[in-house]
Amino acid sequence: MPSPPPSISDILTAMAEAVEMDASIRKRFNAVVLFEIKDKNDNSTSKTLLLDARKGPPSSISNKDNPKPDLQVTTSVETLQDLLGDGTTDKKPLTPQQAFMKGKLKIKGKMGLAMKLKLVLDATRKHLAVTTSRL
């Protein structure tokens, strides 16, 4: 029996931790990204993550000094789970480019950064695999 997909809170936490732990991602990505994840059933409900993936040591961002994001990504919980894949099937995860072309992923900001989004998603997928295997 396959395990249930990770919750949106688990995904956003894993994403922040994966970027914080991997200096090479911060060096290659070098941007601030705002992820806005909407609930499919209730469009008014959403979770956000302001991810600071700039060069140098990771820094926590307080509400009063939020930098302007270089990239804003808006999607649904289900699409984000599809982008990460569930790891239980041979089916390849959805790529950010496929999700964008299907209208499942909205991008605002620097398109060059959107092309590098796979770096963050791959690191998040690996981090989720490690944390769920510990349970």
ChimeraX attribute file (.defattr): number of C-alpha atoms within 10 A of each C-alpha:
attribute: neighborCount
match mode: 1-to-1
recipient: residues
	/A:1	4
	/A:2	8
	/A:3	9
	/A:4	7
	/A:5	16
	/A:6	15
	/A:7	12
	/A:8	20
	/A:9	12
	/A:10	12
	/A:11	21
	/A:12	20
	/A:13	15
	/A:14	22
	/A:15	22
	/A:16	20
	/A:17	17
	/A:18	21
	/A:19	24
	/A:20	19
	/A:21	14
	/A:22	15
	/A:23	17
	/A:24	14
	/A:25	19
	/A:26	22
	/A:27	13
	/A:28	14
	/A:29	23
	/A:30	16
	/A:31	18
	/A:32	20
	/A:33	24
	/A:34	19
	/A:35	20
	/A:36	18
	/A:37	23
	/A:38	21
	/A:39	16
	/A:40	14
	/A:41	8
	/A:42	8
	/A:43	10
	/A:44	8
	/A:45	10
	/A:46	17
	/A:47	14
	/A:48	15
	/A:49	16
	/A:50	22
	/A:51	23
	/A:52	24
	/A:53	25
	/A:54	20
	/A:55	15
	/A:56	11
	/A:57	12
	/A:58	18
	/A:59	11
	/A:60	11
	/A:61	12
	/A:62	9
	/A:63	8
	/A:64	6
	/A:65	7
	/A:66	12
	/A:67	13
	/A:68	11
	/A:69	18
	/A:70	17
	/A:71	21
	/A:72	18
	/A:73	19
	/A:74	18
	/A:75	21
	/A:76	21
	/A:77	20
	/A:78	17
	/A:79	18
	/A:80	22
	/A:81	18
	/A:82	17
	/A:83	20
	/A:84	25
	/A:85	20
	/A:86	20
	/A:87	16
	/A:88	10
	/A:89	9
	/A:90	8
	/A:91	9
	/A:92	12
	/A:93	15
	/A:94	15
	/A:95	15
	/A:96	23
	/A:97	15
	/A:98	12
	/A:99	17
	/A:100	14
	/A:101	10
	/A:102	10
	/A:103	11
	/A:104	17
	/A:105	18
	/A:106	16
	/A:107	17
	/A:108	13
	/A:109	13
	/A:110	13
	/A:111	12
	/A:112	10
	/A:113	18
	/A:114	20
	/A:115	12
	/A:116	14
	/A:117	18
	/A:118	16
	/A:119	15
	/A:120	18
	/A:121	22
	/A:122	16
	/A:123	21
	/A:124	22
	/A:125	20
	/A:126	15
	/A:127	21
	/A:128	23
	/A:129	14
	/A:130	12
	/A:131	11
	/A:132	10
	/A:133	8
	/A:134	7
	/A:135	5
